Amino acid sequence: MHVRIRYMAALRDRLGDGETAHDLPADVTDSEALIAHLTRSDAAAAALAAPEIRLIRNDRIVTRPSALEEGDRLAFCPPFTGG
């Protein structure tokens, strides 16, 4: 399954890239399996597992774990701030 992932704000700084594309193995079918997969190749990706990190899937905030589908556009975002 192919997905595109964006890392927002401090996550982009921590992971060193704003956007990546991944061809995922068959056993990565939801957001938590994706985080585990990413963490195996980069320990900094463990930050994505924090409960305050929001997942946006195809332009909608979703609860985790969230099922993944071919072609998904994902974004991981730290807590929103502002006023």
N, C-alpha and C positions, 0 to 999 in steps of 0.2 A: 504494500500500500504506500502511495506517495502522499506526503503532506508537506506543507510549508509552515514554518514556525517563526514568529516574530517575538523578540524579547524587548520589553518596554522599560524605559527609565533606568533605574539602578541595575536591573537584571541584564540589560544590554551591556552595561559597563562590566558587570561581574563575569558574564559569559564571553565577552569579547567580540560579539557579532550581533548585529541588529536583526538579521533575518537569515534563516537557513532552510534548506530543502532536504528532506530525508526520504529514502526508500526503506520502509520499516519491515522487519521480519513478520511472519504470519502470526506470531504469538503476541504482538503488540496490538491490542484491540481497543484499549481505552487509555484515558489520560494518565492514570497511575502507572500502567505498564510502560507508557511512553517516557514518563519521568525516570523510571528505573532504567530503561534502555539508555537514555541520554546520560544518566549518572555513571553508567558503566564506562563510557568513553570520556567523560569529563566530570570530575568530582564536584566542580562548581555548580553543576546542574542540580545537585541535591537541594539547593535553595528553592527550586521550583515546587518542592513538596510541602513547603510551609503552608499552613492552612489559610493564611491571609493573602496568599497569591491567587489572583483571579485568573480564570481561564476564559478566553474568548474564542469561540468556535464559529467560524463563518459569520463574523460580525455580531454575535450575540453572546452575552455573558451566560455561561452555563455552570451548573453545579458539577462538582467532582465527586466521584469519578464520572467521566463522560465518555460514551462510546465514540470511537473514531471511524471515519469512512474515507474511502479513496478520494483524494483531491481536497481534503479539508484544509482550510486556512486557520491556523491557530495563533493565538497570542497569549503570552503569559505577562501579567501586569501586577506590579506591587500595588498596595492599597492606594486608592484615589484620594487626593487631597485638594483643597481649594475652597473657595467660598463664594 
